[in-house]
Amino acid sequence: MSSDPRKNWLENYARYSAMAIQMMVIILAGVFGGYKLDQWLHCKPVFTLILSFGSVIAAIYLVTRDLIKKKKNEN
């Protein structure tokens, strides 16, 4: 990492903002996909719940993996 604290702050801000946006997109895609699948199959919100829960798990997994990778690169 850089020795300049301002640049270090900006790099961290960009990294974590990108992670938050990535999580939001994954979760919204799961909710939207489940909703559309429920509409198409004319059923109760079963797929919305399943895909919402699955997308939250996937988003948490991806962010955790990125954080672990960042920690390994710092050492």
N, C-alpha and C positions, 0 to 999 in steps of 0.2 A: 504494500500500500504506500501511498504518498506520505511524505512527512508534513505537508501543509494540512492543518486541521480543517480548513474551509473546503478544500478539495475532497478530503476524506469524508466530510459530512455530506457533500453533494453526491459522491459515489454511493454512499449508504442510502441516501434518500431516493436516488434513482433505482437502486436495486430493490428496496422494499416496496416502493411504489409499483414497480413492475410486478412483483409477487402478488400484491393486493389486487391489481387489475387482472392478473392471470387467474386468481382464485374467483373473482367476480364473474369472469367470462365462463369459466368451467361450470360454476354453479348455475348461472343463468341458462346456459346451454342445456344442462340436465333438466331444469324445471320446464323450460320451453319444449324440449323434446318429449318429456313425459306428458305434458299437457296436450300437445298435438297428437301423440299416440293415443291418449284417452279419447280425444275427440274423434279420431279416425275409427277406433274400434267401438265407439259408443258405449263406454263402460265408466264405472265410477273412477275416482282419481287414484287408481291403484298404481299405474305406471308413473304418474306425477310424483307420488310418494317414493316409489322405489328409485327412480332416476334422480330425484332430488337428494335422497340420502346417499346414493352411490356417488353423485358428483361432489358432495361435501367431503366424503371419504377420499375421493381422488384428489381434490384440491389440497386437503390437509397433507396427504402423502407427498404430493409434488413439492409443496412448500417445505416440508420437513426434509425431504431429500436435498433440496437446494441449500437449506441452512446447514446440513451436515457437510455437504460438499464445500461450502464456504469455510466452515470451521477447519476442515482438513487442509485446505489451501493456505490458511493463515499459519499453520504450524510448520 
